[in-house]
Amino acid sequence: MSLPVYVDAYSDYKANERPRQFVLDEDVYEIAAVEDQWYSPEAIFFKVRTTDSKCYILRYRERADEWRLQSV
């Protein structure tokens, strides 16, 4: 399952380097930590832990400039 989400991401020398928070169904999830990050030919994946101690996987497709929630 994959859902589109709005992500506020930290950007330094490169856009969308690291997610800081995301919005799903009008709820804002603050990210406490990025626990893992990996790459595929099509996207960058981030395993994040929110401030309420839940883990999520976010996918960022740079070419499409699109964030999606991969799993809960």
N, CA, C and O of each residue as an XYZ file, in Angstrom:
288
protein
N       0.848     -1.178      0.000
C       0.000      0.000      0.000
C       0.892      1.239      0.000
O       1.915      1.283      0.684
N       0.493      2.229     -0.767
C       1.260      3.459     -0.883
C       0.291      4.634     -0.953
O      -0.616      4.652     -1.784
N       0.492      5.616     -0.071
C      -0.393      6.775     -0.022
C       0.404      8.049     -0.249
O       1.505      8.185      0.284
N      -0.132      8.995     -1.034
C       0.563     10.273     -1.194
C       0.505     11.063      0.111
O      -0.528     11.090      0.780
N       1.613     11.703      0.470
C       1.682     12.516      1.672
C       2.437     13.802      1.367
O       3.251     13.859      0.445
N       2.152     14.836      2.160
C       2.954     16.060      2.102
C       4.065     15.914      3.126
O       3.806     15.575      4.281
N       5.302     16.166      2.713
C       6.451     16.051      3.604
C       7.183     17.380      3.648
O       7.498     17.971      2.615
N       7.446     17.836      4.860
C       8.331     18.979      5.068
C       9.708     18.380      5.282
O       9.930     17.646      6.246
N      10.635     18.693      4.381
C      11.951     18.062      4.426
C      13.049     19.100      4.602
O      12.938     20.237      4.143
N      14.103     18.681      5.273
C      15.304     19.494      5.427
C      16.035     19.511      4.088
O      16.203     18.472      3.449
N      16.462     20.684      3.676
C      17.221     20.825      2.438
C      18.471     21.654      2.717
O      18.395     22.714      3.338
N      19.611     21.166      2.259
C      20.862     21.900      2.420
C      21.460     22.076      1.034
O      20.992     22.914      0.263
N      22.485     21.301      0.705
C      23.064     21.407     -0.632
C      22.201     20.709     -1.672
O      22.407     20.885     -2.872
N      21.247     19.926     -1.220
C      20.376     19.160     -2.102
C      18.945     19.258     -1.561
O      18.745     19.280     -0.346
N      17.975     19.317     -2.427
C      16.576     19.405     -2.008
C      16.114     18.091     -1.385
O      16.515     17.009     -1.814
N      15.273     18.204     -0.378
C      14.633     17.050      0.267
C      15.630     16.000      0.753
O      15.496     14.813      0.457
N      16.629     16.456      1.502
C      17.653     15.542      2.022
C      17.123     14.598      3.090
O      17.478     13.420      3.125
N      16.260     15.132      3.969
C      15.815     14.350      5.113
C      14.428     14.847      5.553
O      14.253     16.047      5.762
N      13.465     13.971      5.694
C      12.127     14.407      6.128
C      12.130     14.870      7.585
O      12.812     14.287      8.428
N      11.352     15.938      7.877
C      11.232     16.443      9.249
C       9.845     16.182      9.823
O       9.695     15.947     11.022
N       8.831     16.224      8.959
C       7.459     15.916      9.358
C       6.671     15.581      8.112
O       7.067     15.933      7.001
N       5.543     14.894      8.302
C       4.669     14.627      7.170
C       3.217     14.757      7.604
O       2.882     14.634      8.782
N       2.365     15.011      6.615
C       0.936     15.219      6.864
C       0.165     14.125      6.142
O       0.353     13.895      4.947
N      -0.703     13.458      6.884
C      -1.554     12.410      6.338
C      -2.947     12.599      6.905
O      -3.126     12.608      8.122
N      -3.933     12.749      6.039
C      -5.326     12.954      6.464
C      -5.444     14.091      7.469
O      -6.147     13.963      8.471
N      -4.767     15.194      7.209
C      -4.781     16.407      8.017
C      -4.114     16.258      9.384
O      -4.150     17.190     10.188
N      -3.509     15.107      9.658
C      -2.746     14.909     10.890
C      -1.275     15.131     10.589
O      -0.759     14.653      9.578
N      -0.599     15.864     11.477
C       0.820     16.146     11.311
C       1.615     15.180     12.185
O       1.348     15.040     13.378
N       2.597     14.518     11.574
C       3.468     13.573     12.273
C       4.876     14.148     12.305
O       5.529     14.265     11.267
N       5.341     14.503     13.490
C       6.701     15.021     13.661
C       7.668     13.843     13.689
O       7.419     12.844     14.364
N       8.755     13.961     12.965
C       9.739     12.887     12.896
C      10.813     13.120     13.952
O      11.492     14.146     13.954
N      10.951     12.151     14.842
C      11.956     12.222     15.904
C      13.316     11.754     15.402
O      14.351     12.282     15.809
N      13.308     10.747     14.504
C      14.578     10.206     14.016
C      14.390      9.515     12.675
O      13.360      8.896     12.410
N      15.414      9.639     11.837
C      15.506      8.829     10.623
C      16.354      7.625     11.012
O      17.554      7.753     11.255
N      15.725      6.459     11.069
C      16.412      5.265     11.553
C      17.203      4.538     10.471
O      18.169      3.835     10.767
N      16.789      4.710      9.211
C      17.496      4.057      8.114
C      17.176      4.813      6.834
O      16.162      5.505      6.739
N      18.048      4.669      5.860
C      17.849      5.298      4.546
C      18.504      4.396      3.513
O      19.620      3.915      3.709
N      17.790      4.169      2.400
C      18.363      3.362      1.332
C      17.841      3.850     -0.012
O      16.864      4.595     -0.091
N      18.521      3.408     -1.064
C      18.255      3.884     -2.413
C      17.843      2.734     -3.321
O      18.321      1.607     -3.188
N      16.948      3.046     -4.240
C      16.631      2.155     -5.346
C      16.889      2.968     -6.610
O      17.140      4.170     -6.516
N      16.836      2.359     -7.772
C      17.035      3.141     -8.991
C      15.986      4.246     -9.174
O      16.253      5.247     -9.840
N      14.818      4.073     -8.599
C      13.727      5.026     -8.801
C      13.482      5.979     -7.637
O      12.857      7.022     -7.828
N      13.962      5.648     -6.425
C      13.560      6.440     -5.262
C      14.557      6.320     -4.113
O      15.463      5.486     -4.119
N      14.346      7.196     -3.122
C      15.055      7.135     -1.857
C      14.023      6.757     -0.802
O      12.919      7.301     -0.784
N      14.382      5.832      0.069
C      13.478      5.383      1.124
C      14.023      5.817      2.477
O      15.233      5.798      2.706
N      13.119      6.211      3.372
C      13.474      6.622      4.719
C      12.612      5.852      5.706
O      11.384      5.886      5.629
N      13.260      5.159      6.632
C      12.530      4.553      7.745
C      12.610      5.566      8.878
O      13.696      5.873      9.370
N      11.458      6.082      9.289
C      11.419      7.138     10.293
C      10.639      6.701     11.524
O       9.747      5.856     11.452
N      10.999      7.299     12.653
C      10.257      7.110     13.894
C       9.699      8.464     14.281
O      10.435      9.450     14.338
N       8.397      8.519     14.547
C       7.747      9.773     14.899
C       7.847     10.019     16.399
O       8.280      9.146     17.151
N       7.446     11.206     16.826
C       7.523     11.555     18.240
C       6.592     10.705     19.097
O       6.767     10.647     20.314
N       5.608     10.045     18.492
C       4.741      9.135     19.252
C       5.238      7.683     19.161
O       4.488      6.746     19.434
N       6.500      7.510     18.777
C       7.217      6.221     18.741
C       6.697      5.218     17.718
O       6.888      4.014     17.890
N       6.051      5.683     16.667
C       5.606      4.793     15.588
C       6.601      4.882     14.436
O       7.202      5.930     14.198
N       6.766      3.766     13.722
C       7.692      3.719     12.587
C       6.928      3.726     11.272
O       5.872      3.107     11.142
N       7.483      4.438     10.302
C       6.897      4.545      8.971
C       8.009      4.480      7.943
O       9.167      4.768      8.247
N       7.652      4.101      6.729
C       8.593      4.148      5.616
C       8.054      5.141      4.590
O       6.943      5.002      4.079
N       8.875      6.139      4.311
C       8.538      7.162      3.322
C       9.396      6.954      2.086
O      10.577      6.621      2.187
N       8.793      7.155      0.915
C       9.519      7.028     -0.356
C       9.502      8.372     -1.060
O       8.452      9.002     -1.182
N      10.661      8.810     -1.523
C      10.757     10.054     -2.275
C      11.264      9.752     -3.676
O      12.366      9.232     -3.850
N      10.449     10.083     -4.675
C      10.848      9.952     -6.080
C      11.305     11.320     -6.549
O      10.494     12.219     -6.771
N      12.604     11.465     -6.695
C      13.196     12.759     -7.023
C      12.741     13.284     -8.385
O      12.419     14.466     -8.509
N      12.709     12.438     -9.392
C      12.300     12.887    -10.733
C      10.880     13.445    -10.756
O      10.611     14.436    -11.435
N       9.980     12.816    -10.023
C       8.587     13.262     -9.977
C       8.351     14.258     -8.840
O       7.271     14.841     -8.742
N       9.361     14.457     -7.979
C       9.236     15.278     -6.776
C       7.990     14.867     -5.992
O       7.119     15.681     -5.686
N       7.943     13.573     -5.681
C       6.747     12.993     -5.060
C       7.113     12.171     -3.832
O       8.002     11.321     -3.881
N       6.412     12.438     -2.728
C       6.553     11.661     -1.495
C       5.356     10.750     -1.343
O       4.228     11.133     -1.653
N       5.608      9.529     -0.860
C       4.527      8.576     -0.590
C       4.848      7.842      0.708
O       6.008      7.580      1.025
N       3.801      7.520      1.442
C       3.914      6.674      2.618
C       3.827      5.245      2.144
O       2.796      4.825      1.618
N       4.906      4.483      2.325
C       4.957      3.115      1.836
C       4.268      2.141      2.774
O       3.512      1.276      2.334
N       4.529      2.281      4.067
C       3.954      1.336      5.015
C       3.885      1.954      6.395
O       4.534      2.959      6.686
N       3.083      1.329      7.233
C       2.905      1.793      8.617
C       3.427      0.716      9.534
O       3.388      0.872     10.754
